[in-house]
Amino acid sequence: MDKIRALRYFKRVVELNSFTAVAEEFEVPASSISRRVKDLEQSLGVELLQRSTRQVKVTELGKLYYSKISKAIRQLEQADELVSQTFEAPNGLIRISCLPTYGEQHLTPLLEKFAQRYPNIVFDLTYNDDLSQLGKDPVDVAIRGGFAPDEHVIAKRLSDNEFTLVATPQFIDKLEYCLPLNKSAIESIATLQYRGPRGVIEWYILNDEHWEPLKLTPKVISNNGKALTAAALNHRGMFCVPSWSICNYLDTGELVQVPCEGKVSVSPGGDLGVFLLYERTKYQIPKIKLCVDFIYENLNER
């Protein structure tokens, strides 16, 4: 039995709860994954996984075994990459997870420049709002918006992530409310709301140094920033959006900031930002270090 391979398969089955998903990741038949893990169980003399036609569950001993071997497997994989890489000619796969709009507008063009300099690098890009867990999910580098994470990763700030309430001048001109808008008016006007992984994102207004939730009247709800921006440009409603994502429209005047009596945001207070996240140990691998440094040097708004 190739025990190292069996351990790697078992680790990912625990993390993904699926033989099929692990098989797709390693590009082998699901039966091979199941057989390798079964061999591992037989060598240990314990049951690590409970299998059924619907799901895979980790036993208590399996959870304990996973907690002991997962860090060692990660370190082994990183050691393999470290000794096989050079700074002069880095090669291999870099897996990046990034929030969609930021990825499309800022990261994709930048990685094209990186690829021209290092043509042997292959990027596996995932653009979504899911919160990747570095060290557990198959991700080397992540870019996320919000507060600085408290997990055990390095977080470098790329830019502010302040939100602005915007609409077209035509939409504002047709409002039957006095400007600046108060809380009641905002709640009565058509809005465009973003739906994240945990549901529709709420808005808040700052009144007398206190953040109050807004009971909105949504006209469009979507998990796609482009769709909401298009709706805003078509005079469908007000959109609370990161300033960096619509700066071009603000410059042209197609969208303008909506005057309000208090600041409107999707987060009640705090210093919001866009952060570049990576593990300290992976930073030693040349391809990861070169990629992280390149992204930070080009996207960091000093």
LOLUM-321416 format. One record per residue: x, y, z of N, C-alpha, C, O in turn; residue in three letters. Coordinates in steps of 0.02 Angstrom, whole numbers, padded with zeros to 5 digits, always signed. Layout:
! LOLUM-321416
XYZXYZXYZXYZALA/...
***
This chain:
! LOLUM-321416
+00042-00061+00000+00000+00000+00000+00043+00063+00000+00091+00068+00039MET/+00027+00110-00044+00059+00175-00044+00024+00217+00011-00028+00248-00001ASP/+00054+00216+00071+00020+00246+00129+00013+00322+00122-00038+00350+00141LYS/+00064+00354+00094+00060+00427+00086+00001+00446+00041-00036+00492+00057ILE/-00006+00410-00014-00063+00424-00058-00129+00410-00023-00177+00449-00029ARG/-00132+00355+00014-00193+00339+00050-00210+00393+00101-00269+00410+00110ALA/-00159+00419+00135-00171+00472+00184-00197+00535+00149-00242+00569+00175LEU/-00169+00551+00092-00192+00610+00055-00265+00602+00034-00304+00649+00039ARG/-00282+00542+00010-00352+00530-00010-00398+00536+00051-00450+00568+00047TYR/-00379+00504+00106-00421+00506+00166-00430+00578+00190-00486+00597+00208PHE/-00377+00618+00191-00381+00687+00213-00433+00726+00172-00473+00763+00200LYS/-00432+00718+00106-00478+00756+00064-00550+00729+00068-00597+00767+00062ARG/-00558+00664+00079-00625+00637+00088-00657+00667+00151-00716+00684+00150VAL/-00618+00673+00203-00644+00704+00265-00665+00776+00251-00716+00799+00275VAL/-00625+00812+00212-00637+00883+00200-00694+00895+00151-00730+00945+00156GLU/-00703+00850+00103-00754+00860+00052-00817+00817+00062-00868+00828+00030LEU/-00812+00768+00108-00869+00723+00122-00894+00688+00059-00955+00677+00052ASN/-00848+00671+00014-00870+00640-00049-00811+00604-00082-00759+00635-00093SER/-00820+00540-00097-00770+00504-00136-00768+00530-00208-00714+00535-00238PHE/-00826+00548-00235-00830+00572-00304-00792+00637-00313-00755+00646-00361THR/-00802+00684-00266-00768+00749-00271-00692+00740-00266-00655+00773-00301ALA/-00671+00696-00222-00599+00684-00214-00571+00651-00278-00516+00667-00300VAL/-00609+00605-00306-00588+00572-00368-00579+00622-00424-00531+00618-00463ALA/-00625+00670-00429-00619+00722-00480-00558+00765-00469-00524+00785-00516GLU/-00543+00781-00406-00486+00822-00389-00420+00788-00408-00375+00819-00435GLU/-00415+00723-00393-00354+00686-00407-00354+00653-00476-00304+00624-00497PHE/-00411+00659-00511-00417+00631-00579-00406+00556-00580-00368+00530-00621GLU/-00438+00521-00534-00436+00448-00531-00507+00424-00520-00550+00463-00499VAL/-00522+00359-00532-00589+00333-00519-00607+00336-00445-00563+00329-00402PRO/-00670+00346-00430-00692+00348-00360-00679+00282-00325-00667+00280-00264ALA/-00681+00228-00363-00667+00162-00333-00596+00158-00307-00582+00124-00258SER/-00550+00193-00341-00480+00193-00319-00473+00230-00252-00435+00208-00209SER/-00509+00285-00246-00508+00322-00182-00534+00278-00126-00503+00273-00073ILE/-00592+00247-00138-00623+00205-00086-00578+00147-00068-00571+00130-00009SER/-00546+00116-00118-00504+00058-00104-00442+00077-00064-00423+00041-00018ARG/-00411+00133-00082-00352+00156-00045-00368+00170+00028-00330+00152+00073ARG/-00425+00203+00040-00444+00219+00108-00460+00155+00146-00445+00149+00206VAL/-00492+00108+00112-00508+00043+00144-00444+00007+00164-00440-00023+00218LYS/-00393+00009+00120-00329-00021+00136-00298+00012+00198-00268-00021+00241ASP/-00305+00078+00202-00279+00115+00260-00314+00093+00324-00281+00082+00375LEU/-00380+00085+00321-00418+00063+00379-00396-00008+00401-00389-00022+00460GLU/-00385-00051+00352-00365-00119+00368-00296-00121+00400-00284-00161+00445GLN/-00251-00078+00376-00184-00076+00405-00184-00050+00476-00142-00069+00517SER/-00233-00006+00491-00238+00022+00559-00281-00022+00604-00275-00020+00665LEU/-00325-00061+00573-00370-00103+00613-00428-00064+00643-00457-00086+00693GLY/-00446-00007+00613-00502+00033+00638-00543+00059+00579-00519+00062+00522VAL/-00605+00077+00593-00648+00108+00543-00641+00184+00547-00655+00214+00599GLU/-00619+00215+00493-00610+00287+00490-00671+00323+00462-00687+00379+00481LEU/-00706+00289+00415-00764+00319+00382-00823+00272+00384-00815+00211+00380LEU/-00882+00300+00392-00944+00263+00387-00974+00278+00319-00989+00336+00303GLN/-00983+00226+00278-01006+00235+00210-01079+00215+00203-01101+00166+00234ARG/-01116+00252+00162-01184+00233+00144-01194+00254+00071-01150+00286+00042SER/-01251+00238+00044-01264+00256-00026-01273+00331-00034-01266+00357-00089THR/-01288+00366+00021-01302+00438+00017-01246+00482+00040-01237+00538+00015ARG/-01206+00458+00089-01157+00504+00117-01098+00466+00148-01101+00405+00158GLN/-01046+00504+00162-00988+00478+00196-00981+00517+00262-00980+00578+00261VAL/-00977+00481+00318-00969+00514+00383-00904+00490+00415-00884+00432+00409LYS/-00872+00536+00449-00810+00520+00483-00825+00494+00553-00865+00523+00589VAL/-00794+00438+00571-00802+00411+00638-00763+00454+00688-00723+00496+00669THR/-00775+00442+00752-00739+00479+00803-00664+00466+00798-00623+00512+00804GLU/-00645+00402+00787-00574+00387+00777-00548+00418+00713-00490+00439+00710LEU/-00592+00422+00662-00572+00454+00600-00557+00528+00609-00509+00554+00581GLY/-00598+00562+00649-00587+00632+00663-00521+00642+00700-00483+00688+00685LYS/-00508+00599+00748-00446+00604+00786-00385+00592+00741-00335+00627+00745LEU/-00391+00541+00697-00336+00524+00652-00324+00582+00603-00267+00600+00589TYR/-00379+00610+00577-00373+00667+00531-00336+00725+00564-00293+00756+00534TYR/-00354+00741+00627-00323+00797+00661-00248+00787+00670-00210+00836+00673SER/-00226+00724+00674-00156+00710+00684-00116+00710+00619-00057+00729+00618LYS/-00148+00690+00563-00110+00682+00501-00117+00740+00452-00075+00748+00407ILE/-00169+00782+00460-00182+00834+00410-00125+00885+00404-00105+00903+00349SER/-00100+00908+00461-00045+00957+00460+00018+00926+00430+00053+00959+00391LYS/+00031+00864+00446+00091+00830+00420+00086+00822+00344+00136+00830+00309ALA/+00027+00806+00319+00018+00798+00247+00028+00864+00211+00061+00867+00159ILE/+00001+00918+00239+00011+00985+00209+00085+01002+00207+00110+01027+00157ARG/+00120+00989+00262+00191+01005+00265+00231+00963+00215+00278+00988+00184GLN/+00212+00901+00205+00245+00858+00157+00235+00884+00086+00283+00887+00047LEU/+00173+00903+00070+00159+00929+00003+00197+00994-00010+00223+01005-00064GLU/+00200+01037+00041+00236+01100+00033+00311+01088+00027+00345+01124-00010GLN/+00337+01039+00062+00408+01023+00058+00424+00997-00012+00476+01015-00040ALA/+00381+00955-00041+00391+00931-00109+00395+00989-00159+00438+00990-00202ASP/+00348+01036-00151+00347+01093-00196+00408+01137-00187+00436+01163-00235GLU/+00427+01147-00124+00482+01192-00109+00547+01170-00141+00582+01211-00171LEU/+00563+01106-00136+00627+01082-00162+00626+01074-00238+00679+01070-00270VAL/+00566+01070-00268+00562+01060-00340+00556+01125-00379+00556+01125-00440SER/+00552+01182-00344+00542+01246-00376+00606+01288-00377+00650+01280-00334GLN/+00611+01332-00426+00664+01382-00428+00633+01449-00442+00578+01453-00471THR/+00667+01502-00421+00641+01569-00435+00652+01588-00508+00615+01630-00535PHE/+00702+01558-00540+00717+01576-00609+00665+01549-00658+00647+01583-00706GLU/+00641+01488-00645+00593+01458-00690+00539+01422-00650+00535+01360-00652ALA/+00497+01459-00614+00444+01426-00575+00393+01393-00621+00381+01416-00676PRO/+00365+01339-00597+00315+01303-00636+00265+01271-00591+00274+01268-00530ASN/+00211+01247-00621+00160+01212-00583+00096+01252-00575+00087+01304-00606GLY/+00052+01227-00532-00015+01254-00523-00018+01301-00464+00009+01287-00411LEU/-00052+01358-00473-00068+01404-00418-00143+01412-00416-00174+01433-00464ILE/-00173+01395-00358-00246+01397-00351-00265+01461-00314-00244+01473-00257ARG/-00306+01502-00348-00324+01568-00320-00400+01573-00315-00436+01556-00362ILE/-00424+01596-00257-00495+01610-00247-00503+01685-00235-00466+01714-00196SER/-00550+01715-00270-00558+01788-00267-00631+01807-00272-00669+01774-00306CYS/-00650+01862-00239-00718+01887-00247-00729+01907-00320-00684+01936-00351LEU/-00788+01893-00348-00797+01894-00421-00781+01961-00455-00740+01962-00500PRO/-00813+02015-00434-00804+02078-00470-00732+02102-00466-00704+02125-00516THR/-00701+02097-00408-00631+02117-00401-00587+02074-00445-00540+02099-00476TYR/-00602+02009-00448-00563+01965-00491-00568+01984-00564-00517+01986-00599GLY/-00629+01996-00586-00639+02012-00657-00607+02079-00675-00577+02085-00729GLU/-00614+02129-00632-00590+02196-00649-00515+02205-00637-00483+02240-00676GLN/-00488+02175-00586-00420+02190-00566-00372+02131-00571-00316+02138-00596HIS/-00394+02072-00548-00347+02016-00545-00334+01984-00612-00276+01970-00629LEU/-00386+01972-00652-00377+01938-00716-00326+01973-00762-00281+01940-00788THR/-00332+02039-00773-00282+02072-00815-00212+02067-00787-00163+02062-00825PRO/-00206+02069-00721-00140+02067-00690-00108+01998-00698-00048+01993-00711LEU/-00148+01945-00692-00120+01878-00699-00098+01864-00770-00054+01823-00781LEU/-00129+01897-00819-00105+01891-00887-00034+01917-00894+00007+01888-00930GLU/-00019+01972-00860+00050+01998-00861+00098+01950-00826+00154+01940-00848LYS/+00075+01922-00770+00116+01874-00734+00131+01813-00777+00187+01787-00777PHE/+00080+01789-00814+00088+01731-00857+00138+01743-00913+00173+01697-00933ALA/+00141+01805-00937+00190+01821-00989+00261+01817-00962+00308+01798-00998GLN/+00269+01834-00899+00336+01832-00868+00354+01761-00847+00412+01742-00851ARG/+00304+01722-00826+00317+01654-00802+00269+01606-00839+00218+01586-00811TYR/+00285+01588-00900+00239+01549-00941+00226+01478-00918+00178+01447-00942PRO/+00266+01451-00873+00256+01382-00851+00210+01377-00790+00198+01322-00765ASN/+00183+01434-00768+00135+01433-00713+00065+01422-00741+00046+01453-00791ILE/+00027+01379-00709-00043+01367-00727-00087+01393-00670-00076+01375-00612VAL/-00137+01434-00687-00182+01461-00636-00247+01422-00636-00277+01409-00688PHE/-00270+01405-00576-00336+01377-00565-00375+01430-00526-00365+01437-00466ASP/-00418+01467-00561-00451+01525-00533-00523+01509-00515-00561+01482-00555LEU/-00542+01527-00454-00612+01520-00431-00635+01589-00409-00609+01618-00362THR/-00686+01616-00445-00713+01681-00428-00781+01672-00396-00831+01661-00430TYR/-00783+01676-00330-00847+01673-00294-00839+01705-00226-00784+01727-00208ASN/-00894+01708-00188-00894+01741-00123-00886+01692-00065-00889+01711-00007ASP/-00876+01628-00082-00868+01579-00028-00804+01593+00011-00753+01611-00019ASP/-00807+01585+00076-00749+01598+00118-00704+01537+00120-00717+01490+00157LEU/-00651+01539+00081-00604+01483+00079-00565+01479+00145-00547+01529+00175SER/-00553+01416+00166-00513+01405+00226-00443+01382+00203-00433+01324+00185GLN/-00396+01428+00205-00329+01412+00184-00300+01358+00230-00306+01362+00291LEU/-00269+01309+00200-00243+01253+00239-00290+01194+00239-00270+01138+00255GLY/-00353+01207+00223-00403+01153+00220-00430+01146+00149-00429+01092+00121LYS/-00454+01201+00120-00478+01200+00051-00418+01201+00004-00364+01225+00022ASP/-00427+01174-00057-00371+01174-00105-00360+01243-00136-00373+01254-00195PRO/-00336+01290-00095-00324+01359-00117-00255+01380-00091-00239+01370-00033VAL/-00216+01411-00135-00150+01436-00115-00153+01510-00095-00119+01531-00048ASP/-00193+01549-00131-00198+01621-00121-00272+01640-00125-00308+01615-00168VAL/-00294+01685-00081-00363+01707-00082-00365+01783-00078-00323+01814-00046ALA/-00415+01813-00110-00427+01885-00105-00500+01894-00083-00546+01872-00116ILE/-00508+01926-00025-00574+01933+00004-00586+02005+00028-00539+02040+00047ARG/-00649+02026+00028-00668+02091+00052-00700+02086+00120-00729+02034+00138GLY/-00696+02140+00160-00727+02141+00226-00677+02162+00278-00635+02206+00266GLY/-00681+02131+00336-00634+02146+00390-00573+02100+00384-00577+02047+00353PHE/-00518+02122+00413-00458+02080+00414-00474+02015+00450-00499+02016+00506ALA/-00460+01958+00419-00478+01894+00450-00436+01880+00512-00379+01903+00518PRO/-00466+01844+00559-00430+01826+00620-00403+01755+00618-00376+01731+00668ASP/-00410+01722+00560-00383+01655+00554-00307+01658+00549-00277+01712+00542GLU/-00275+01600+00553-00202+01597+00556-00172+01600+00486-00142+01552+00463HIS/-00180+01657+00453-00151+01668+00387-00121+01739+00386-00135+01780+00429VAL/-00080+01751+00335-00055+01818+00324-00107+01857+00284-00131+01831+00233ILE/-00124+01916+00305-00174+01958+00270-00142+02025+00254-00127+02065+00299ALA/-00132+02038+00189-00105+02102+00167-00161+02143+00136-00197+02119+00092LYS/-00167+02205+00158-00221+02248+00133-00204+02273+00063-00151+02302+00052ARG/-00250+02262+00016-00240+02287-00052-00272+02355-00063-00244+02398-00097LEU/-00331+02365-00034-00366+02428-00044-00421+02435+00008-00437+02387+00044SER/-00450+02494+00012-00510+02504+00053-00568+02468+00020-00567+02452-00039ASP/-00619+02455+00059-00679+02423+00033-00741+02460+00057-00790+02431+00079ASN/-00736+02527+00052-00792+02569+00074-00850+02565+00025-00840+02563-00036GLU/-00910+02565+00052-00970+02560+00011-01001+02629-00001-00999+02672+00042PHE/-01029+02637-00061-01061+02700-00081-01131+02685-00107-01140+02638-00146THR/-01180+02724-00087-01248+02718-00113-01252+02759-00178-01244+02819-00176LEU/-01266+02725-00234-01265+02759-00298-01330+02746-00336-01368+02699-00321VAL/-01342+02788-00386-01397+02780-00433-01381+02825-00492-01333+02863-00491ALA/-01422+02821-00545-01412+02866-00601-01441+02934-00585-01487+02939-00544THR/-01415+02987-00615-01445+03054-00605-01519+03055-00623-01558+03090-00590PRO/-01537+03018-00675-01607+03016-00697-01652+02986-00642-01707+03010-00630GLN/-01627+02933-00610-01666+02901-00557-01676+02949-00499-01731+02954-00471PHE/-01623+02984-00480-01627+03031-00424-01673+03089-00440-01711+03112-00397ILE/-01671+03113-00502-01714+03170-00522-01788+03154-00516-01829+03198-00505ASP/-01806+03089-00524-01876+03070-00523-01901+03053-00452-01960+03038-00443LYS/-01857+03055-00404-01878+03039-00336-01926+03091-00308-01918+03151-00320LEU/-01976+03068-00273-02025+03113-00244-02009+03126-00170-02054+03132-00129GLU/-01946+03130-00155-01923+03142-00086-01872+03198-00086-01836+03208-00135TYR/-01869+03234-00031-01820+03288-00024-01751+03258-00011-01744+03207+00023CYS/-01702+03291-00039-01632+03270-00028-01602+03314+00026-01618+03373+00030LEU/-01558+03287+00068-01536+03217+00069-01590+03171+00097-01632+03192+00136PRO/-01587+03107+00077-01637+03059+00098-01629+03039+00171-01573+03029+00195LEU/-01685+03034+00206-01683+03009+00274-01695+02933+00273-01706+02904+00220ASN/-01695+02903+00332-01703+02830+00338-01769+02806+00308-01770+02756+00272LYS/-01822+02841+00323-01888+02821+00298-01891+02823+00222-01919+02779+00190SER/-01862+02875+00192-01862+02881+00120-01823+02825+00087-01846+02795+00038ALA/-01764+02810+00114-01723+02756+00086-01761+02690+00086-01757+02651+00039ILE/-01798+02678+00140-01835+02615+00146-01894+02611+00097-01920+02557+00085GLU/-01915+02667+00070-01972+02668+00025-01952+02667-00048-01995+02655-00092SER/-01890+02678-00063-01866+02684-00132-01839+02616-00156-01812+02577-00117ILE/-01848+02603-00221-01825+02541-00250-01749+02532-00241-01711+02579-00253ALA/-01728+02472-00220-01658+02458-00209-01637+02395-00248-01678+02355-00268THR/-01572+02389-00257-01541+02331-00290-01496+02298-00239-01449+02329-00215LEU/-01509+02236-00221-01474+02204-00166-01434+02143-00188-01455+02104-00231GLN/-01377+02137-00156-01332+02081-00171-01347+02022-00125-01359+02031-00066TYR/-01347+01962-00154-01357+01901-00115-01291+01864-00109-01264+01840-00159ARG/-01265+01859-00049-01203+01824-00037-01215+01752-00019-01272+01728-00021GLY/-01161+01714-00001-01169+01643+00016-01216+01631+00075-01245+01577+00080PRO/-01224+01681+00119-01266+01671+00178-01333+01707+00173-01369+01712+00223ARG/-01350+01731+00114-01414+01764+00105-01407+01835+00080-01353+01858+00064GLY/-01464+01869+00076-01465+01937+00050-01428+01984+00098-01440+01982+00159VAL/-01385+02025+00071-01344+02070+00112-01386+02130+00135-01416+02164+00094ILE/-01389+02141+00201-01428+02197+00228-01389+02262+00223-01328+02263+00217GLU/-01426+02318+00226-01396+02384+00228-01408+02416+00296-01455+02399+00332TRP/-01364+02463+00313-01370+02500+00376-01359+02574+00363-01325+02593+00315TYR/-01388+02616+00406-01378+02688+00402-01352+02713+00469-01373+02691+00522ILE/-01305+02760+00465-01275+02788+00526-01316+02849+00547-01317+02900+00513LEU/-01348+02842+00605-01388+02897+00633-01362+02912+00703-01363+02870+00748ASN/-01339+02974+00713-01315+02995+00779-01264+02945+00808-01269+02926+00866ASP/-01217+02926+00766-01162+02881+00786-01186+02811+00802-01149+02772+00832GLU/-01247+02793+00782-01273+02726+00791-01295+02697+00724-01329+02731+00685HIS/-01275+02635+00711-01295+02603+00648-01363+02570+00657-01374+02532+00704TRP/-01409+02585+00611-01476+02557+00613-01489+02517+00550-01473+02540+00495GLU/-01519+02457+00556-01534+02418+00496-01590+02451+00455-01634+02483+00483PRO/-01587+02442+00390-01638+02470+00345-01683+02414+00320-01660+02361+00299LEU/-01749+02427+00322-01797+02380+00294-01811+02401+00222-01852+02446+00209LYS/-01777+02370+00176-01775+02394+00107-01833+02369+00065-01870+02324+00084LEU/-01839+02401+00006-01890+02382-00044-01853+02361-00107-01845+02401-00153THR/-01830+02298-00109-01788+02277-00166-01826+02271-00231-01883+02246-00233PRO/-01794+02294-00283-01821+02287-00350-01788+02229-00386-01819+02193-00425LYS/-01723+02220-00373-01685+02164-00401-01640+02136-00346-01609+02174-00309VAL/-01637+02070-00341-01591+02035-00296-01549+01987-00338-01577+01949-00377ILE/-01483+01990-00330-01441+01946-00371-01375+01934-00335-01353+01974-00293SER/-01343+01878-00352-01275+01865-00327-01222+01885-00378-01164+01868-00370ASN/-01243+01922-00429-01198+01943-00482-01193+02019-00483-01242+02054-00495ASN/-01133+02044-00470-01123+02116-00467-01135+02150-00534-01161+02206-00536GLY/-01117+02117-00589-01129+02146-00655-01203+02156-00668-01223+02207-00696LYS/-01243+02107-00648-01315+02113-00659-01345+02171-00620-01388+02207-00645ALA/-01321+02181-00559-01347+02236-00518-01323+02303-00544-01360+02352-00543LEU/-01261+02305-00567-01235+02368-00596-01275+02386-00659-01292+02444-00670THR/-01290+02335-00700-01329+02347-00761-01399+02373-00743-01425+02417-00776ALA/-01428+02344-00690-01494+02368-00668-01491+02440-00644-01536+02479-00657ALA/-01437+02456-00608-01429+02526-00585-01422+02573-00644-01453+02627-00644ALA/-01383+02554-00694-01374+02597-00753-01439+02604-00793-01447+02652-00831LEU/-01484+02556-00785-01550+02560-00819-01603+02593-00775-01662+02586-00787ASN/-01580+02629-00723-01624+02670-00681-01674+02628-00641-01730+02650-00628HIS/-01654+02566-00621-01700+02522-00586-01701+02535-00511-01750+02517-00478ARG/-01649+02565-00483-01649+02576-00411-01581+02599-00386-01535+02611-00425GLY/-01576+02603-00320-01513+02623-00287-01473+02561-00270-01501+02508-00256MET/-01407+02567-00273-01361+02510-00265-01307+02530-00216-01271+02579-00227PHE/-01299+02492-00161-01246+02504-00113-01188+02457-00131-01194+02397-00124CYS/-01133+02487-00153-01082+02448-00188-01013+02473-00168-01005+02532-00152VAL/-00961+02430-00170-00893+02453-00157-00872+02506-00209-00883+02497-00269PRO/-00843+02559-00186-00826+02615-00230-00779+02593-00286-00784+02617-00342SER/-00732+02546-00270-00683+02526-00321-00715+02491-00380-00687+02489-00435TRP/-00775+02462-00370-00806+02423-00424-00844+02466-00474-00859+02442-00529SER/-00859+02529-00457-00898+02571-00503-00864+02639-00513-00897+02687-00533ILE/-00799+02642-00500-00764+02707-00506-00767+02736-00576-00771+02797-00585CYS/-00766+02692-00627-00771+02717-00696-00838+02752-00709-00840+02803-00742ASN/-00891+02723-00682-00958+02753-00692-00965+02818-00652-01001+02863-00673TYR/-00932+02821-00595-00932+02884-00557-00894+02938-00594-00914+02996-00594LEU/-00839+02919-00626-00799+02967-00664-00837+02995-00724-00832+03054-00740ASP/-00875+02952-00757-00913+02974-00816-00978+03009-00797-01008+03043-00839THR/-01000+03001-00735-01063+03031-00713-01124+02988-00728-01180+03009-00715GLY/-01113+02927-00754-01170+02883-00766-01202+02862-00701-01263+02852-00697GLU/-01161+02856-00648-01187+02844-00581-01161+02899-00536-01105+02924-00545LEU/-01202+02919-00487-01181+02970-00440-01200+02947-00369-01243+02904-00360VAL/-01166+02976-00320-01182+02959-00251-01249+02989-00232-01263+03047-00247GLN/-01290+02949-00198-01356+02972-00176-01348+03011-00111-01322+02983-00062VAL/-01370+03074-00108-01365+03113-00046-01410+03084+00008-01470+03075-00002PRO/-01381+03069+00066-01419+03041+00122-01402+03079+00186-01349+03109+00191CYS/-01447+03076+00234-01435+03110+00298-01382+03074+00340-01351+03105+00383GLU/-01371+03011+00328-01320+02972+00362-01285+02926+00314-01311+02911+00260GLY/-01226+02903+00332-01189+02857+00290-01226+02791+00284-01252+02765+00333LYS/-01228+02763+00223-01260+02699+00210-01206+02648+00192-01163+02662+00150VAL/-01210+02589+00222-01160+02537+00208-01192+02469+00220-01246+02463+00248SER/-01156+02417+00197-01180+02349+00209-01151+02321+00274-01168+02266+00295VAL/-01107+02359+00306-01076+02337+00367-01079+02392+00419-01058+02448+00405SER/-01105+02377+00478-01111+02429+00530-01044+02445+00563-01026+02414+00613PRO/-01008+02492+00535-00945+02514+00564-00888+02469+00545-00896+02421+00508GLY/-00828+02486+00571-00770+02445+00557-00731+02470+00498-00756+02508+00456GLY/-00669+02447+00494-00624+02467+00441-00624+02413+00388-00589+02363+00394ASP/-00663+02423+00335-00669+02373+00282-00612+02378+00233-00586+02433+00220LEU/-00592+02322+00205-00539+02322+00156-00543+02261+00111-00585+02217+00120GLY/-00500+02261+00060-00490+02202+00017-00422+02174+00036-00372+02210+00035VAL/-00420+02109+00053-00359+02079+00081-00334+02022+00038-00372+01982+00011PHE/-00268+02018+00033-00233+01963+00001-00213+01914+00056-00176+01933+00102LEU/-00235+01852+00051-00226+01803+00104-00183+01744+00080-00192+01720+00024LEU/-00138+01722+00122-00097+01663+00106-00067+01636+00170-00063+01670+00221TYR/-00045+01573+00167-00013+01541+00224+00061+01558+00226+00094+01561+00174GLU/+00087+01569+00286+00158+01586+00293+00203+01530+00266+00253+01544+00233ARG/+00185+01467+00279+00227+01412+00256+00229+01407+00180+00281+01391+00151THR/+00172+01420+00147+00171+01416+00074+00210+01472+00041+00231+01466-00016LYS/+00219+01527+00077+00254+01584+00049+00327+01567+00034+00360+01602-00005TYR/+00353+01514+00064+00421+01493+00051+00429+01460-00018+00484+01457-00045GLN/+00374+01436-00046+00376+01404-00112+00383+01458-00165+00343+01505-00167ILE/+00434+01454-00208+00449+01509-00255+00390+01532-00296+00379+01592-00302PRO/+00350+01486-00324+00295+01507-00367+00243+01547-00327+00215+01595-00352LYS/+00231+01527-00264+00182+01562-00222+00209+01631-00202+00173+01681-00206ILE/+00272+01633-00182+00302+01697-00162+00302+01746-00220+00284+01805-00211LYS/+00322+01723-00280+00324+01768-00338+00254+01794-00354+00246+01853-00370LEU/+00204+01750-00350+00135+01770-00366+00108+01819-00314+00080+01870-00332CYS/+00117+01803-00250+00093+01847-00196+00125+01915-00201+00091+01966-00197VAL/+00191+01917-00210+00227+01981-00214+00204+02021-00275+00196+02082-00271ASP/+00193+01987-00331+00172+02021-00393+00103+02052-00384+00091+02109-00404PHE/+00056+02014-00354-00011+02041-00343-00009+02101-00295-00040+02152-00308ILE/+00028+02094-00241+00030+02147-00191+00063+02211-00219+00038+02266-00208TYR/+00117+02203-00256+00152+02261-00283+00110+02299-00334+00117+02359-00341GLU/+00067+02263-00369+00028+02295-00423-00042+02317-00402-00071+02362-00433ASN/-00070+02285-00351-00138+02302-00330-00142+02341-00265-00194+02369-00249LEU/-00088+02342-00227-00089+02378-00163-00096+02453-00176-00054+02482-00210ASN/-00147+02484-00148-00159+02556-00155-00124+02591-00096-00153+02601-00043GLU/-00062+02609-00108-00022+02639-00055-00046+02711-00041-00018+02745+00002ARG/
***
